[in-house]
Amino acid sequence: MSKDQFEKLLWSIALPGFGQLLNKNYIKGLLLIFLEFLINLHSNFNQIIMLSFHGEIHEAIRLTDYGWLMFYPCVYMFAIWDAVKGAQGDLPSLSFLPYVSSAYMLTVGVIYSNTFTIFGVLWGPVWLPILFCFLGIILGQLLKLFLSNKKIFQE
């Protein structure tokens, strides 16, 4: 990953759309920022984050609008991937797989966040998706390695 790609990745993690603005994709960047605010507002995401950081998981679950929060993982991970892809530097073959599998796993984390426990702990709508995201990154890297070794997809 180039320095430029890493910079865009970090800005996109901070706020989806920032990486696109830095890549001079202004319409796409503004659209992603708009979607971020729309989904954030309707899902109560900022309140959910604050409650989760304070350990008030049941209240965070109660306030979550899952119908809106379900959109967040794919928009978020797409914005990150698109910013990295649009930055200067080469990307290895299949480098999108960790981003895509993370989006899937984040979504699964959101789906089960109000019931799924790990070691008897209910992690809620912020922490469980984050834990699942790391699993998605690992699965994506393994899938990328497997498919690269099998040479299923050629450049």
Order of alpha helices (4+ residues) and beta strands (2+ residues): alpha-alpha-alpha-alpha-alpha-alpha-alpha-alpha-beta-beta-alpha
